[in-house]
């Protein structure tokens, strides 16, 4: 699974998210991740097996893509939207850890 945690854009990457006070935002499985890449929601430069960050600007861009494509009701999109909404609520970016 790919675990997402909220993190402020300028905060350094911690080695262990559970011990650093980061808030868990959700998970994506491998199949969903690659489907979201095929749909153009998650950029191809991100790898499921490598930790990566999404800053607040990129999160907004992803939400705009979802909105412009009218994909709000798509099941795979809903999984990601829930994670993005948590980041918006916390006014932060996201960091993904592959386990």
DSSP file (Angstrom, degrees, kcal/mol; ACC not computed):
  #  RESIDUE AA STRUCTURE BP1 BP2  ACC     N-H-->O    O-->H-N    N-H-->O    O-->H-N    TCO  KAPPA ALPHA  PHI   PSI    X-CA   Y-CA   Z-CA
    1    1 A X              0   0    0      0, 0.0    98,-2.1     0, 0.0     2,-0.7   0.000 360.0 360.0 360.0 153.6    0.0    0.0    0.0
    2    2 A X  E     -AB  28  98A   0     26,-2.4    26,-1.8    96,-0.2     2,-0.4  -0.934 360.0-154.9-105.9 113.3    0.9    3.6   -0.5
    3    3 A X  E     -AB  27  97A   0     94,-2.7    94,-2.9    -2,-0.7     2,-0.4  -0.767   3.9-155.4 -95.9 130.1    0.3    5.5    2.7
    4    4 A X  E     -AB  26  96A   0     22,-3.2    21,-3.4    -2,-0.4    22,-1.2  -0.871  12.0-179.2-108.1 137.1   -0.3    9.3    2.6
    5    5 A X  E     -AB  24  95A   0     90,-2.3    90,-2.6    -2,-0.4    19,-0.2  -0.967  31.3-111.2-129.6 146.7    0.3   11.7    5.4
    6    6 A X  E     +AB  23  94A   0     17,-2.6    17,-0.5    -2,-0.3     2,-0.3  -0.556  42.1 169.2 -75.7 143.8   -0.2   15.4    5.6
    7    7 A X  E     - B   0  93A   0     86,-1.9    86,-2.3    -2,-0.2     2,-0.1  -0.966  36.9-109.4-155.1 137.2    2.9   17.5    5.7
    8    8 A X    >   -     0   0    0     -2,-0.3     3,-1.5    84,-0.2    84,-0.1  -0.404  35.0-115.1 -68.3 146.9    3.6   21.2    5.3
    9    9 A X  T 3  S+     0   0    0      1,-0.3    -1,-0.1    -2,-0.1    83,-0.1   0.814 113.2  40.0 -54.4 -37.2    5.3   22.2    2.1
   10   10 A X  T 3  S+     0   0    0      2,-0.1    -1,-0.3     0, 0.0     2,-0.3   0.457  88.6 111.4 -95.4  -1.0    8.5   23.4    3.8
   11   11 A X  S <  S-     0   0    0     -3,-1.5     3,-0.1     1,-0.1    -4,-0.0  -0.554  73.4-114.2 -74.9 134.3    8.7   20.7    6.5
   12   12 A X        -     0   0    0     -2,-0.3     2,-0.4     1,-0.1    -4,-0.1  -0.281  36.7 -95.5 -65.1 154.0   11.7   18.3    6.0
   13   13 A X        -     0   0    0     -6,-0.0     2,-0.2     1,-0.0    -1,-0.1  -0.572  39.9-143.3 -72.4 121.4   10.9   14.7    5.2
   14   14 A X        -     0   0    0     -2,-0.4     3,-0.2     1,-0.1     6,-0.0  -0.530  10.0-134.0 -82.2 155.4   10.9   12.6    8.3
   15   15 A X  S    S+     0   0    0      1,-0.3     2,-0.5    -2,-0.2    -1,-0.1   0.867  97.8  30.9 -73.4 -37.0   12.2    9.0    8.3
   16   16 A X    >   -     0   0    0      1,-0.1     3,-0.7    -3,-0.0     4,-0.5  -0.934  66.4-165.9-127.6 107.5    9.2    7.6   10.2
   17   17 A X  G > >S+     0   0    0     -2,-0.5     5,-1.2     1,-0.2     3,-0.9   0.842  87.6  58.5 -63.4 -34.0    5.9    9.4    9.7
   18   18 A X  G 3 5S+     0   0    0      1,-0.2     3,-0.4     2,-0.2    -1,-0.2   0.821 110.0  43.1 -65.6 -30.2    4.2    7.7   12.7
   19   19 A X  G < 5S+     0   0    0     -3,-0.7    -1,-0.2     1,-0.2    -2,-0.2   0.434 106.0  63.8 -95.0  -0.7    6.9    9.1   15.1
   20   20 A X  T < 5S-     0   0    0     -3,-0.9    -1,-0.2    -4,-0.5    -2,-0.2   0.428 109.1-109.1-106.5   0.7    6.9   12.6   13.6
   21   21 A X  T   5 +     0   0    0     -4,-0.4    -3,-0.1    -3,-0.4     2,-0.1   0.565  63.7 152.8  84.6   8.2    3.4   13.7   14.3
   22   22 A X      < -     0   0    0     -5,-1.2     2,-0.5     1,-0.1    -1,-0.3  -0.446  45.7-120.3 -70.2 146.7    2.2   13.6   10.7
   23   23 A X  E     -A    6   0A   0    -17,-0.5   -17,-2.6    -2,-0.1     2,-0.2  -0.774  21.2-123.1 -93.5 126.5   -1.5   13.0   10.2
   24   24 A X  E     +A    5   0A   0     -2,-0.5   -19,-0.3   -19,-0.2     3,-0.1  -0.490  29.9 178.7 -67.0 131.4   -2.5    9.9    8.3
   25   25 A X  E     -     0   0A   0    -21,-3.4     2,-0.3     1,-0.4   -20,-0.2   0.617  47.9 -78.0-111.8 -19.4   -4.6   10.9    5.3
   26   26 A X  E     -A    4   0A   0    -22,-1.2   -22,-3.2    57,-0.0    -1,-0.4  -0.893  39.9 -93.5 146.9-176.3   -5.3    7.5    3.6
   27   27 A X  E     -A    3   0A   0     -2,-0.3     2,-0.4   -24,-0.2   -24,-0.2  -0.940  13.9-158.4-136.5 153.9   -4.0    4.8    1.3
   28   28 A X  E     -A    2   0A   0    -26,-1.8   -26,-2.4    -2,-0.3     2,-0.1  -0.999  19.1-136.5-128.9 136.8   -4.0    3.8   -2.3
   29   29 A X     >  -     0   0    0     -2,-0.4     4,-2.3   -28,-0.2     5,-0.2  -0.438  31.4-103.5 -83.7 168.4   -3.3    0.3   -3.6
   30   30 A X  H  > S+     0   0    0      1,-0.2     4,-2.3     2,-0.2     5,-0.2   0.898 118.6  51.6 -60.5 -44.5   -1.1   -0.4   -6.5
   31   31 A X  H  > S+     0   0    0      1,-0.2     4,-2.0     2,-0.2    -1,-0.2   0.932 111.8  46.1 -60.5 -47.5   -3.9   -1.0   -9.0
   32   32 A X  H  > S+     0   0    0      1,-0.2     4,-2.5     2,-0.2    -1,-0.2   0.900 110.0  55.0 -62.4 -41.9   -5.7    2.2   -8.1
   33   33 A X  H  X S+     0   0    0     -4,-2.3     4,-1.7     1,-0.2    -1,-0.2   0.936 110.8  43.9 -56.9 -49.4   -2.5    4.2   -8.3
   34   34 A X  H  X S+     0   0    0     -4,-2.3     4,-2.3     1,-0.2    -1,-0.2   0.836 111.3  53.9 -70.5 -31.5   -1.7    3.0  -11.8
   35   35 A X  H  X S+     0   0    0     -4,-2.0     4,-1.9    -5,-0.2    -1,-0.2   0.915 107.8  51.1 -64.4 -42.3   -5.3    3.6  -13.0
   36   36 A X  H  <>S+     0   0    0     -4,-2.5     5,-2.5     1,-0.2     6,-1.2   0.841 109.6  50.5 -64.9 -33.1   -5.1    7.2  -11.7
   37   37 A X  H ><5S+     0   0    0     -4,-1.7     3,-1.4     4,-0.2    -1,-0.2   0.919 108.9  51.0 -68.0 -43.2   -1.9    7.6  -13.7
   38   38 A X  H 3<5S+     0   0    0     -4,-2.3    -2,-0.2     1,-0.3    -1,-0.2   0.838 108.3  52.8 -62.2 -32.5   -3.5    6.2  -16.8
   39   39 A X  T 3<5S-     0   0    0     -4,-1.9    -1,-0.3    -5,-0.1    -2,-0.2   0.491 117.8-114.8 -82.3  -2.9   -6.4    8.7  -16.3
   40   40 A X  T < 5S+     0   0    0     -3,-1.4    -3,-0.2     2,-0.3    -2,-0.1   0.665  87.3 111.5  80.9  17.3   -3.9   11.6  -16.1
   41   41 A X  S   <S+     0   0    0     -5,-2.5     2,-0.5     1,-0.2    -4,-0.2   0.889  75.6  43.0 -88.4 -46.0   -4.6   12.4  -12.5
   42   42 A X  S    S-     0   0    0     -6,-1.2    -2,-0.3    -9,-0.2    -1,-0.2  -0.898  97.0-114.9-102.3 128.3   -1.3   11.3  -11.0
   43   43 A X    >   -     0   0    0     -2,-0.5     3,-1.6     1,-0.1    -6,-0.1  -0.251  16.0-124.6 -62.5 146.3    1.8   12.3  -13.0
   44   44 A X  T 3  S+     0   0    0      1,-0.3    -1,-0.1    -7,-0.1    -7,-0.1   0.684 104.2  74.7 -64.7 -18.7    3.9    9.5  -14.5
   45   45 A X  T 3  S+     0   0    0      2,-0.1     2,-0.4     0, 0.0    -1,-0.3   0.692  80.5  85.9 -70.8 -16.0    7.0   10.8  -12.8
   46   46 A X    <   -     0   0    0     -3,-1.6     2,-0.4     6,-0.0     5,-0.1  -0.700  68.7-152.6 -88.6 137.8    5.7    9.4   -9.5
   47   47 A X    >   -     0   0    0     -2,-0.4     3,-1.5     3,-0.2    -2,-0.1  -0.911  15.1-139.8-113.5 134.9    6.5    5.8   -8.7
   48   48 A X  T 3  S+     0   0    0     -2,-0.4    -1,-0.1     1,-0.3     4,-0.1   0.814 104.1  47.8 -59.5 -32.3    4.4    3.6   -6.5
   49   49 A X  T 3  S+     0   0    0     49,-0.1     2,-0.4    50,-0.1    -1,-0.3   0.327 102.5  72.5 -96.6   7.9    7.4    2.0   -4.9
   50   50 A X  S <  S-     0   0    0     -3,-1.5    -3,-0.2    47,-0.1    46,-0.1  -0.982  85.9-113.6-125.0 133.5    9.3    5.2   -4.2
   51   51 A X        +     0   0    0     -2,-0.4     2,-0.3    47,-0.1    46,-0.2  -0.330  45.6 169.6 -60.1 143.2    8.4    7.8   -1.5
   52   52 A X  E     -C   96   0A   0     44,-1.5    44,-3.6    -4,-0.1     2,-0.3  -0.971  25.6-128.8-152.6 166.5    7.2   11.1   -2.9
   53   53 A X  E     -C   95   0A   0     -2,-0.3     2,-0.5    42,-0.2    42,-0.2  -0.892   3.8-159.2-120.9 149.5    5.6   14.4   -2.0
   54   54 A X  E     -C   94   0A   0     40,-3.1    40,-2.9    -2,-0.3     2,-0.0  -0.977  20.0-151.0-123.0 113.9    2.7   16.4   -3.4
   55   55 A X     >  -     0   0    0     -2,-0.5     4,-2.2    38,-0.2     3,-0.2  -0.297  32.6 -97.9 -80.1 172.5    2.9   20.1   -2.4
   56   56 A X  H  > S+     0   0    0      1,-0.2     4,-2.1     2,-0.2     5,-0.2   0.848 122.8  53.9 -61.3 -35.7   -0.3   22.2   -2.0
   57   57 A X  H  > S+     0   0    0      1,-0.2     4,-2.0     2,-0.2    -1,-0.2   0.909 109.8  47.2 -65.1 -41.5    0.0   23.7   -5.5
   58   58 A X  H  > S+     0   0    0      2,-0.2     4,-2.5     1,-0.2    -2,-0.2   0.870 109.2  54.3 -68.2 -36.6    0.2   20.2   -7.1
   59   59 A X  H  X S+     0   0    0     -4,-2.2     4,-2.2     2,-0.2    -1,-0.2   0.924 109.2  48.1 -62.5 -44.1   -2.8   19.1   -5.0
   60   60 A X  H  X S+     0   0    0     -4,-2.1     4,-2.1     1,-0.2    -2,-0.2   0.898 110.5  51.9 -62.8 -39.8   -4.8   22.0   -6.3
   61   61 A X  H  X S+     0   0    0     -4,-2.0     4,-2.1     2,-0.2    -2,-0.2   0.913 109.2  49.7 -62.3 -43.1   -3.8   21.2   -9.8
   62   62 A X  H  X S+     0   0    0     -4,-2.5     4,-2.2     1,-0.2    -2,-0.2   0.901 110.2  50.6 -62.8 -41.1   -4.9   17.5   -9.4
   63   63 A X  H  X S+     0   0    0     -4,-2.2     4,-2.3     1,-0.2    -1,-0.2   0.870 108.9  51.7 -65.5 -36.4   -8.2   18.7   -8.1
   64   64 A X  H  X S+     0   0    0     -4,-2.1     4,-3.0     2,-0.2    -1,-0.2   0.886 108.7  50.9 -66.6 -38.7   -8.7   21.0  -11.1
   65   65 A X  H  X S+     0   0    0     -4,-2.1     4,-2.0     2,-0.2    -2,-0.2   0.929 110.7  48.9 -63.2 -45.1   -7.9   18.1  -13.4
   66   66 A X  H  X>S+     0   0    0     -4,-2.2     5,-2.2     1,-0.2     4,-0.5   0.924 114.8  45.5 -59.4 -45.4  -10.5   15.9  -11.7
   67   67 A X  H ><5S+     0   0    0     -4,-2.3     3,-1.0     1,-0.2    -2,-0.2   0.926 112.1  49.6 -65.6 -46.0  -13.1   18.7  -11.9
   68   68 A X  H 3<5S+     0   0    0     -4,-3.0    -1,-0.2     1,-0.3    -2,-0.2   0.807 113.4  46.7 -66.9 -29.1  -12.4   19.6  -15.5
   69   69 A X  H 3<5S-     0   0    0     -4,-2.0    -1,-0.3    -5,-0.2    -2,-0.2   0.508 107.6-127.4 -88.3  -5.3  -12.7   15.9  -16.6
   70   70 A X  T <<5 +     0   0    0     -3,-1.0     3,-0.3    -4,-0.5    -3,-0.2   0.894  61.7 141.3  62.8  41.5  -15.9   15.5  -14.6
   71   71 A X    > < +     0   0    0     -5,-2.2     3,-1.5     1,-0.2     6,-0.2   0.177  21.7 116.2-101.4  16.9  -14.5   12.5  -12.7
   72   72 A X  T 3  S+     0   0    0     -6,-0.3    -1,-0.2     1,-0.3     9,-0.1   0.801  78.8  48.1 -58.1 -30.6  -15.9   13.1   -9.3
   73   73 A X  T 3  S+     0   0    0     -3,-0.3    -1,-0.3     4,-0.1     2,-0.2   0.546  82.3 114.9 -90.6  -6.7  -18.1   10.0   -9.3
   74   74 A X    <>  -     0   0    0     -3,-1.5     4,-2.4     1,-0.1     5,-0.2  -0.449  66.5-137.1 -65.6 131.3  -15.3    7.7  -10.5
   75   75 A X  H  > S+     0   0    0      1,-0.2     4,-1.4     2,-0.2    -1,-0.1   0.894 103.0  47.5 -59.8 -43.9  -14.6    5.1   -7.8
   76   76 A X  H  > S+     0   0    0      1,-0.2     4,-1.3     2,-0.2    -1,-0.2   0.894 112.0  50.9 -65.6 -39.0  -10.8    5.3   -8.2
   77   77 A X  H  > S+     0   0    0      1,-0.2     4,-3.2     2,-0.2    -2,-0.2   0.884 103.3  59.2 -65.4 -39.0  -11.0    9.1   -8.1
   78   78 A X  H  X S+     0   0    0     -4,-2.4     4,-2.0     1,-0.2    -1,-0.2   0.877 101.3  55.4 -58.8 -38.2  -13.0    9.1   -4.9
   79   79 A X  H  X S+     0   0    0     -4,-1.4     4,-1.0     1,-0.2    -1,-0.2   0.924 114.6  39.0 -60.3 -44.5  -10.2    7.2   -3.1
   80   80 A X  H  X S+     0   0    0     -4,-1.3     4,-2.6     1,-0.2     3,-0.3   0.891 110.4  59.3 -72.7 -40.4   -7.8    9.9   -4.1
   81   81 A X  H  X S+     0   0    0     -4,-3.2     4,-2.7     1,-0.2     5,-0.2   0.875 101.5  55.0 -58.3 -39.5  -10.2   12.8   -3.5
   82   82 A X  H  X S+     0   0    0     -4,-2.0     4,-1.5     2,-0.2    -1,-0.2   0.901 110.6  45.9 -60.6 -40.4  -10.7   11.8    0.1
   83   83 A X  H  X S+     0   0    0     -4,-1.0     4,-1.7    -3,-0.3    -2,-0.2   0.919 113.4  48.7 -68.0 -44.9   -6.9   12.0    0.6
   84   84 A X  H  X S+     0   0    0     -4,-2.6     4,-2.3     1,-0.2    -2,-0.2   0.872 108.0  55.3 -64.1 -37.3   -6.7   15.4   -1.2
   85   85 A X  H  X S+     0   0    0     -4,-2.7     4,-2.5    -5,-0.2    -1,-0.2   0.875 104.9  52.6 -64.3 -37.8   -9.6   16.8    0.8
   86   86 A X  H  X S+     0   0    0     -4,-1.5     4,-2.0     2,-0.2    -1,-0.2   0.922 109.1  49.8 -63.8 -42.9   -7.8   15.9    4.1
   87   87 A X  H  X>S+     0   0    0     -4,-1.7     5,-2.4     1,-0.2     4,-0.6   0.914 110.7  50.2 -61.6 -42.6   -4.7   17.8    2.9
   88   88 A X  H ><5S+     0   0    0     -4,-2.3     3,-0.9     1,-0.2    -2,-0.2   0.916 108.7  51.8 -61.1 -43.5   -6.9   20.8    1.9
   89   89 A X  H 3<5S+     0   0    0     -4,-2.5    -1,-0.2     1,-0.3    -2,-0.2   0.884 114.4  42.7 -60.3 -39.4   -8.5   20.8    5.3
   90   90 A X  H 3<5S-     0   0    0     -4,-2.0    -1,-0.3    -5,-0.2    -2,-0.2   0.483 107.8-128.5 -84.5  -3.8   -5.1   20.8    7.0
   91   91 A X  T <<5S+     0   0    0     -3,-0.9     2,-0.3    -4,-0.6    -3,-0.2   0.940  70.9 110.8  52.8  51.0   -3.8   23.4    4.5
   92   92 A X      < -     0   0    0     -5,-2.4   -84,-0.2   -84,-0.1    -1,-0.2  -0.874  67.1-110.0-142.8 173.8   -0.8   21.2    3.8
   93   93 A X  E     -B    7   0A   0    -86,-2.3   -86,-1.9    -2,-0.3     2,-0.3  -0.139  35.6-112.6 -89.2-166.5    0.8   19.0    1.2
   94   94 A X  E     -BC   6  54A   0    -40,-2.9   -40,-3.1   -88,-0.3     2,-0.4  -0.962  14.7-158.0-132.4 150.0    1.1   15.2    1.3
   95   95 A X  E     -BC   5  53A   0    -90,-2.6   -90,-2.3    -2,-0.3     2,-0.5  -0.997  13.9-150.8-125.5 135.2    3.9   12.8    1.5
   96   96 A X  E     -BC   4  52A   0    -44,-3.6   -44,-1.5    -2,-0.4     2,-0.5  -0.900   7.6-167.0-110.5 131.4    3.5    9.2    0.3
   97   97 A X  E     -B    3   0A   0    -94,-2.9   -94,-2.7    -2,-0.5     2,-0.4  -0.970  12.5-145.4-116.2 125.7    5.4    6.3    1.8
   98   98 A X  E      B    2   0A   0     -2,-0.5   -96,-0.2   -96,-0.2   -47,-0.1  -0.753 360.0 360.0 -88.6 132.1    5.5    3.0    0.0
   99   99 A X              0   0    0    -98,-2.1    -1,-0.1    -2,-0.4   -97,-0.1   0.429 360.0 360.0-117.4 360.0    5.5    0.0    2.3
